[in-house]
């Protein structure tokens, strides 16, 4: 990574796996699984230069899957050094096919694709599978795997043996143990492959012989040490949002540099119910435990809401909220003597995505601004302690640092907050109604044990009026929509099938307890084509 600092601790990046990305939707999943096995890894584009690969000095290489066909003209091939670095190589799906073809085997284009569950009957023992095969009767030795491919390997390269076959694929697993080259047609990184995690674990530990140095405790020690080296006696400013990432950054910085850190929390009037208090409370609790955070809360509600007056376009609203945040934060920073650093909660997927931008590669993840747009004249050096971590790792180290489960497993909340959940013009009264409705919804979700089962849940304010009758009185009031989705990556999402009784309870509480709302509806749109937020 760009900012590897010298450290007196054991280097947790000492043992590592290089992943070459051929464009699979599962590449990040491969990385997460490798790291769950306790080994650091990084993802690079498939055509990474030899110099950079040698500098990285991997203990093993994984070739990801990808959408291409190895037989197409101008197809993607693994660089030659992959097979010459004298380290184990695991080719997954497309990675296996290109390995087969490049080393002298044969791949056939198939019009018939194999997608979904499959059974791979094992034919040969290998280091990769080891005990997975032991103890299973010969005629029952199989793996339950997830397949997703069209082309298939029809002849193994010289030196390889066939390790397993499925109904559709005679060569579903191949290897050359002499050189430690393995190819699997299935996807060990997805949960549907029952023995997948064990296969990946065996690859890093038995085949690549890596030690498990990448653990939450060691990651925290490493980051804390690197912050100290980078910052020295300098002062750091951090924009706290109350979300997982900025809270974990705050806790790490506090542990590393104590009161050289100042956290700024901007109340923009578009926060969730009681949010400002909760952030202060979290900080308070932290102080008693481990953390000393200088928290400055800036109440800029009027400034945000007055700038939003009369504005209805969603992107325009986003811009105003983002720019106002920068103004407020900037002013605040100027009042703190000697600030030299700005901390940010950038995580590894953001880094991969911006690398994609630089190299002009296709990218699908939507980019959202955080404090990223701060003016250059502030002249602050960035501190990005989470740059190497996936979201699930951020959560693990959050728990390691002693943050509460509630904080660590909070649903994501967009930067523009309720500003994009009030359709059209934002008015203070709408924000108040929405906040209350959202509070009831989340409270009920937690009480029913459903909060952790959905990925994101929130309410949306619809500025239309609808007739209702409460007691004998006719009401003509606003509408609240409930939204809940299940998703892994937030790029696609399924609307959550919440129980009817639950929805009934929420609806009845919102209508009865909030005067100003006469109707509640449930959003049954999945993404795509709908987005998760309504604006
Ligand atoms: P969409 O609505 O694009 O949302 O399906 C995907 C995820 O991104 C969050 N989101 C935002 N986050 N600033 C943010 O920081 C934004 O402007 C923004 N818009 C959407 C959304 O909450 C969901 O988790």
Boltz pocket constraint, residues with backbone or C-beta under 6 A from the ligand:
constraints:
  - pocket:
      binder: B
      contacts: [[A, 318], [A, 366], [A, 368], [A, 369], [A, 412], [A, 413], [A, 414], [A, 415], [A, 416], [A, 456], [A, 490], [A, 527], [A, 530], [A, 531], [A, 532], [A, 533], [A, 534], [A, 535]]
      max_distance: 6.0
